[in-house]
Amino acid sequence: MSNSAASGTDALDPLARLLAERACERLVLDLVRRLDLGEPSTVAELFTEDGVWEWPYDGRRVEGREALRAYFGGRPADRLSRRLCTNVLVTVDSPDTASATTYFATYRVDGYTQGTMVSTRLPSNVGHYEDRFRRVDGEWLLAHRVLVLPFGGETEHLGGRPEKG
């Protein structure tokens, strides 16, 4: 028996599978856009009510939409970040669940003044995300995100002092 038969994805026609894959991929991209260019606290809207974001390398875990809203809404107002995401591979596990792996590089500094240009530097972090998605009332949402960070460092502060996170 194939993996797809064992997981129930044979019930999905190719168009339904493609639409599910695209909806999950769009969540990944919308999340980084909201963190970098939008309002970071709105990232929580992309998660299920019981959604989880965790960083195993330092034991951080944020659980629940309200906790996610508070966590991301508490980012420094003078933070400048840009995340480059690639190799987004979504696997539809069932009509209502999917998973994905996405590689990323994050460029980030604190102490940024709006309208200025920051000199080129190396990424702060390079790694990948391991995501699980769940369809709730017909809408795909992130249920669980794990950040795997083999390359990382402190966030540089343009005033000279490094910041955690």
C-alpha positions as CSV (number, residue, x, y, z in Angstrom):
1,M,0.0,0.0,0.0
2,S,1.4,3.4,-0.9
3,N,1.9,6.2,1.6
4,S,-0.9,8.3,0.0
5,A,-3.3,5.4,0.2
6,A,-2.3,4.8,3.8
7,S,-2.8,8.5,4.7
8,G,-6.1,8.9,2.8
9,T,-4.9,11.3,0.2
10,D,-6.2,9.1,-2.6
11,A,-9.5,10.7,-1.9
12,L,-8.1,14.0,-3.2
13,D,-8.3,14.7,-6.9
14,P,-5.2,16.3,-8.4
15,L,-6.8,19.8,-8.4
16,A,-7.8,19.6,-4.8
17,R,-4.3,18.5,-3.9
18,L,-2.8,21.4,-5.9
19,L,-5.1,23.9,-4.3
20,A,-4.2,22.6,-0.8
21,E,-0.5,22.7,-1.6
22,R,-0.8,26.3,-2.9
23,A,-2.9,27.4,0.1
24,C,-0.2,26.1,2.5
25,E,2.6,27.6,0.5
26,R,0.8,31.0,0.6
27,L,0.6,30.7,4.4
28,V,4.3,30.3,4.6
29,L,4.9,33.3,2.3
30,D,2.2,35.5,4.0
31,L,3.7,34.8,7.4
32,V,7.2,36.1,6.5
33,R,5.6,39.1,4.7
34,R,3.7,40.0,7.8
35,L,6.8,39.7,10.0
36,D,9.0,41.8,7.6
37,L,6.6,44.3,5.9
38,G,3.3,44.1,7.8
39,E,2.1,44.1,11.4
40,P,3.9,41.3,13.2
41,S,1.1,40.6,15.6
42,T,-1.2,39.6,12.7
43,V,0.9,36.5,12.2
44,A,-1.3,34.9,14.8
45,E,-4.3,35.0,12.5
46,L,-2.5,32.5,10.2
47,F,-2.5,29.9,13.0
48,T,-5.1,27.6,14.4
49,E,-6.5,28.7,17.8
50,D,-4.2,26.1,19.4
51,G,-1.3,26.8,17.1
52,V,2.3,26.4,18.2
53,W,5.6,28.0,17.2
54,E,8.7,26.5,18.8
55,W,12.5,26.9,18.7
56,P,14.0,23.7,20.1
57,Y,17.5,25.1,20.2
58,D,16.7,27.4,23.1
59,G,13.5,25.8,24.4
60,R,11.1,28.6,23.4
61,R,7.5,27.5,22.7
62,V,4.6,29.8,22.1
63,E,1.2,28.1,22.2
64,G,-2.2,29.5,21.3
65,R,-3.3,32.4,19.0
66,E,-3.4,35.0,21.8
67,A,0.1,34.1,23.0
68,L,1.4,34.2,19.4
69,R,-0.2,37.7,19.0
70,A,1.5,39.0,22.1
71,Y,4.8,37.4,21.3
72,F,5.1,38.7,17.7
73,G,3.4,42.0,18.7
74,G,6.2,42.6,21.2
75,R,9.0,42.7,18.7
76,P,11.2,45.8,18.8
77,A,9.6,48.7,16.9
78,D,13.1,49.6,15.4
79,R,13.7,46.0,14.0
80,L,14.4,45.7,10.3
81,S,14.2,42.2,9.0
82,R,13.9,40.4,5.6
83,R,13.5,36.7,5.3
84,L,14.3,34.9,2.1
85,C,12.3,31.6,1.8
86,T,12.9,28.9,-0.8
87,N,12.5,25.2,-1.4
88,V,8.9,25.3,0.0
89,L,7.9,21.6,-0.2
90,V,4.3,21.0,0.8
91,T,3.0,17.4,1.3
92,V,-0.8,16.9,1.6
93,D,-1.3,14.2,4.2
94,S,-5.1,14.1,4.1
95,P,-8.0,16.3,2.9
96,D,-7.5,18.4,6.1
97,T,-3.9,18.1,7.0
98,A,-0.6,18.9,5.3
99,S,3.1,19.4,6.2
100,A,5.9,21.4,4.7
101,T,9.6,22.1,4.9
102,T,10.9,25.6,3.9
103,Y,14.5,26.8,3.9
104,F,15.1,30.4,5.0
105,A,17.8,33.0,5.6
106,T,17.0,36.0,7.8
107,Y,18.7,39.4,7.6
108,R,17.9,41.4,10.7
109,V,19.1,44.4,12.7
110,D,17.7,46.4,15.6
111,G,18.1,50.1,16.0
112,Y,16.9,50.8,12.5
113,T,15.8,54.3,11.5
114,Q,13.0,54.4,8.9
115,G,14.2,55.6,5.5
116,T,17.9,54.8,5.9
117,M,19.8,52.1,4.1
118,V,21.7,49.5,6.2
119,S,25.0,48.3,4.8
120,T,25.2,44.7,3.5
121,R,25.8,42.0,6.1
122,L,25.6,38.3,6.5
123,P,22.3,36.7,7.5
124,S,21.5,36.5,11.2
125,N,20.0,33.0,10.8
126,V,19.9,30.3,8.2
127,G,17.8,27.2,8.7
128,H,14.5,25.7,7.8
129,Y,10.9,25.6,9.1
130,E,9.0,22.3,9.6
131,D,5.3,23.2,9.4
132,R,2.1,21.3,10.0
133,F,-1.2,22.7,8.6
134,R,-4.8,21.9,9.4
135,R,-7.9,22.9,7.5
136,V,-10.5,24.5,9.8
137,D,-13.9,25.4,8.4
138,G,-12.5,25.2,4.9
139,E,-9.5,27.4,5.6
140,W,-5.9,26.2,5.7
141,L,-4.0,27.4,8.8
142,L,-0.7,26.7,10.5
143,A,-1.1,24.3,13.3
144,H,2.6,23.9,14.4
145,R,5.8,25.5,13.3
146,V,9.3,24.3,14.4
147,L,12.3,26.5,13.6
148,V,15.4,24.4,12.9
149,L,18.4,26.7,13.1
150,P,21.8,25.2,12.3
151,F,23.3,28.7,11.7
152,G,22.4,31.5,14.0
153,G,23.6,34.4,16.0
154,E,22.6,37.5,18.0
155,T,20.6,40.3,16.3
156,E,23.0,43.1,15.7
157,H,22.0,46.5,17.1
158,L,23.0,49.4,14.9
159,G,23.9,51.3,18.0
160,G,26.6,48.7,18.7
161,R,24.9,46.3,21.2
162,P,23.6,42.9,20.1
163,E,20.1,41.8,21.0
164,K,18.7,38.3,21.6
165,G,16.0,37.0,19.2
